[in-house]
Amino acid sequence: MLWRLIKFVATIAVLGAIGIAGYAYVGDLTPPASEQSMTVTLDES
């Protein structure tokens, strides 16, 4: 009985890892691009 539970948990963990890896390769993980500008004041010394 305990061996079945360990086997089930290991199977779920492996399937979850495969799912996350597949999503990382297929899914669009790039952040949306936006233009940013910042004023900079430089000292003259």
MOVEN-V911587 format. One record per pair of residues at least 12 apart in sequence whose C-alpha atoms are under 7 Angstrom apart, sorted by sequence separation. I is the first residue (numbers start at 1). J is the second residue. D is the distance in Angstrom with one decimal. If there is no record, write none. Layout:
# MOVEN-V911587
I;J;D  I;J;D
This chain:
# MOVEN-V911587
none
